[in-house]
Amino acid sequence: MRQFQYVIKDSMGMHARPVAELAQVISDIHSDVLIEYKSNTVSAKNMMKLLSLGVRYGEEIRVIITGEDEDKDYKRLMDFFRKNL
């Protein structure tokens, strides 16, 4: 299992465009990816649940990655979050 904390830097928070792009990235990887925010944990494959978290600018999430390719997927997801959120 790999995980990282990330503070949202997009002024609009986790909104539809970057969440849709995240779903595209997730569809190409083999690991399971969970997003934890406050006391809620959801699959990163479920756009509606991600949006329902209501994560805003400046708030912190935890990304949890498990699977055979978790090291490679960790790097790919870190890059995605830095560039898009």
WOFEN-V227090 format. One record per pair of residues at least 12 apart in sequence whose C-alpha atoms are under 10 Angstrom apart, sorted by the first residue. I is the first residue (numbers start at 1). J is the second residue. Records with the same first field share a line. If there is no record, write none. Layout:
I=J / J
//
This chain:
1=31 / 32 / 33 / 64 / 65 / 66 / 67 / 68 / 70 / 71 / 74
2=33 / 63 / 64 / 65 / 66 / 67 / 70 / 71 / 73 / 74 / 75
3=33 / 34 / 35 / 62 / 63 / 64 / 65 / 66 / 70 / 71 / 74 / 78
4=61 / 62 / 63 / 64 / 65 / 74 / 77 / 78
5=35 / 36 / 60 / 61 / 62 / 63 / 64 / 78
6=58 / 59 / 60 / 61 / 62 / 63 / 78 / 81 / 82 / 85
7=55 / 56 / 57 / 58 / 59 / 60 / 61 / 62 / 81 / 82 / 85
8=55 / 56 / 57 / 58 / 59 / 60 / 61 / 81 / 82 / 84 / 85
9=56 / 57 / 58 / 59 / 60 / 81 / 82 / 83 / 84 / 85
10=56 / 57 / 58 / 81 / 82 / 83 / 84 / 85
11=56 / 57 / 58 / 85
12=55 / 56 / 57 / 58 / 85
13=51 / 54 / 55 / 56 / 57 / 58 / 59 / 85
14=50 / 51 / 52 / 53 / 54 / 55 / 56 / 57 / 59 / 84 / 85
15=47 / 50 / 51 / 52 / 54 / 55 / 56 / 85
16=47 / 48 / 50 / 51
17=84
18=80 / 81 / 83 / 84 / 85
19=44 / 45 / 46 / 47 / 48 / 50 / 51 / 84 / 85
20=45 / 46 / 47 / 48 / 50 / 51
21=47 / 80 / 84
22=44 / 45 / 47 / 77 / 80 / 81 / 84 / 85
23=44 / 45 / 46 / 47 / 50
24=45
25=44 / 45 / 73 / 76 / 77 / 80
26=44 / 45 / 46 / 73 / 76 / 77
27=44 / 45
28=73
29=67 / 69 / 70 / 72 / 73 / 76 / 77
30=65 / 66 / 67 / 68 / 69 / 70 / 72 / 73
31=64 / 65 / 66 / 67 / 68 / 69 / 70 / 71 / 72 / 73 / 74
32=44 / 45 / 64 / 65 / 66 / 67 / 68 / 69 / 70 / 73
33=45 / 63 / 64 / 65 / 66 / 67 / 70 / 73 / 74 / 77
34=46 / 50 / 62 / 63 / 64 / 65 / 66
35=49 / 50 / 53 / 61 / 62 / 63 / 64 / 65
36=50 / 53 / 60 / 61 / 62 / 63 / 64
37=50 / 53 / 54 / 55 / 59 / 60 / 61 / 62 / 63
38=53 / 55 / 59 / 60 / 61 / 62
40=53
41=53 / 61 / 62 / 63 / 64
42=63
43=63 / 64
44=63 / 64 / 65
57=85
63=77 / 78 / 81
65=77
//
